[in-house]
Amino acid sequence: MTKIKNLKVYGLDESVIRSGLPMRTAEPEMKEPKLRDYDRGQKLVKAKSGSGHDSFLKGIIVQFDIKYPQYLTPQMQRYHWFNIISSQSKMHCLTKGEFEYNEYVLPEIYEEFEFLLEKYNDDFTGGSYEQFMKCISNCPMGLELWMGITTNYLQLKTIYHQRKNHKLKEDWGEICKMIEKLPYFKEFIS
């Protein structure tokens, strides 16, 4: 099951203040944001999608670690704004056999895959290319890996609205729950 931890938000106050730059003639100053800055932000996020008025949300940076099943990878790759900081490497670590799999991987599939890993690791040649390719090609999609992600409120706003009712409720549902816990979720994202 998808798991999220180490959630951090950066640049919230600064981005809300900067949302007023289009109407300023003076040099910007970073002070404590005022209520009117947050009110302006709430009005800007309600503008027509794609108008650019909510672009200040790009400055509110979100970082987190996520453990996810491999079948989610192609869907997450649709969002080029999920910038991967670093991740566990299936390529480097798969043959060590220390990864976790979600509960939907059938025991017989897991056993067959473990057999392939044992054969690779027992290979007297030190693990042949052919045997490695059998391992990587037959790895269950329920393999779970950790990765660190950087994104921002503007992108999470899109993701939330596109995925909050997605069929993969255990995976996108966890991501949406994380988004719902962000500061000013109701005002800037929902």
N, C-alpha and C positions, 0 to 999 in steps of 0.2 A: 504494500500500500504506500502511496506517496506520502512522504513526510517532509515537513519544512521546519528548519530551525535557524538560529542566528540571524533573525530578521533585524535590519537596521535601516533607518530613513535619514537622509542627509539633505540639507538645503531647502527645507520647507519654508522657514521664515524668509530667507533671502529671495526665494523665487516668488513668493507672494508679494514682497516689496517690489521686485523687478517687474511684476505684472503691470505696474503703473508707468513704466518708462515711455510707452507711446504717447502719453499725454503730458509728459514733463518737459520743461524747457531748461531746468537747472541740472547740475551735475548730481548723479545719484549718490545717496548716502545710505549706508547700512546701519540702521538703528533698530530698535525693537519695533516689530510690525504693529501697526495700529489696527483697531477693529475695522476701519474703512478699507484697509488693505485686504483683509479676509473677505469682506463684503464684495469688493471689486472682483476678487478671485472667483467667488461663487457666481457672480453675474457672467463672467467671461466663460466659465465652463458650460454654461447653458446656451452659448452661441451655436449656430449651425455647425454640425460636424464637418471638419475639413476647412473651416473658415480661417483657422490659425489663431483665433482669439484665445484659445486655451493652451497656447504653446508654452506658457510659463510652467505648465506641468512637467515639461521636459527637464526642468532644473531640479525637480524633487526626485532625488536618486534613491532607489531601493536596492538593497543587497540582501541575499539570503542563500542558504544552502538547501538543496532539495535532493531527496532520495526518490527516484522514480523508476518505473519499469521501462525497459527498452522500447516497448511498443508505443510509448508516448513521444519518443524522439522525433519521428517525422512530423507530428503535429506541432511540437514546440519549435521546430525549425521553420515553420511558416512565419513565426514572429522573429524577424531579423533583429528585433530589439531586445531579445533575451541574449545579452552578451555573456558568454560563458567565460568566467574568470579562470577556472581550472576544473578538471573533473577526474574521477577515477577512470583509469584506462583499461578498457576491456582488452585491447590489443596486448598490453604489457602484463596484465595480471590474470587474465582468464585461465590460463593453464595452472595457476596456483590453486584453483578450486576453492577460494575463500569467500566468494561472493554469496549474497542472499538472493533468493528467488521469491516471487510473490506466491500466495497460496493457490493460485490458479494453474500453476505448472503441475501437470499430472505426474504422479509418482513414477510411472513407467518412462515418461519422457526424461525426467530428472535422472533416473537410473541409467538410461541409455547414454545420456550426456556425460555422466560421471564415468561411465565405462570408456568413452572416447578420451576424456581427460587422463584417466589412468593409463590408457594405451600410449598417449602422447608422452606422459611423464616416465613410463617404463621403457620407452623406445631406446634400444641400445645405442642409437645414433645421436642421442641427446634431444630427441624430439624432431622428427622430420617435418619438412615443409608441408607435405601432403597430409600428415596427421594433424598438424596445426590448422590447416584449411578445413579439415573435417570438424574440428572443434569449433572454430569461429563460425562456420556455416550452419552448424546445428545447435548453436546456443539458443536456449529458450528465450522468447521475447519477454518473458516474465523476470528475466535477470534484472536486479535492481542495482543502480549505481548512484553515487552522490556527485553532484556538481554544484559549484558556486556560481551565482548569477548576479549580474548588475542590470537593472532596468530603470524605468522611471514611471511616474504617475500617468503620463499621457499614454504610454503603451499599456499600462495595466488597466486603464480605463477601457481601452479597446478590447483587451483580452477578457476582462470581466463581462462586458456586454455580449461578447461572442460565445463565451464558454460557460456561463453560469448555469445553464440548463443542459449541458452536454451529456451525451450517453455515458462517457467515462467519468461517472460521478465520483468515484474514489480518487481519481487523479486530478481532473480539472476542478472537481469540487473542493479538494484541499487547497488548491491554488486560489480559488475564489474566496474560501474562508480566510485565507491569509490576507487577501486584498481587503476584505471587509473589516479586518482588524487594524488597518493602517490609520494613522491620524488623519482626520478630515475626510474620511472615506465618503460619508454621506454628502458632504459639501462639494467635493471635487471629483468623485468617481461615479457614484451610483446614479 
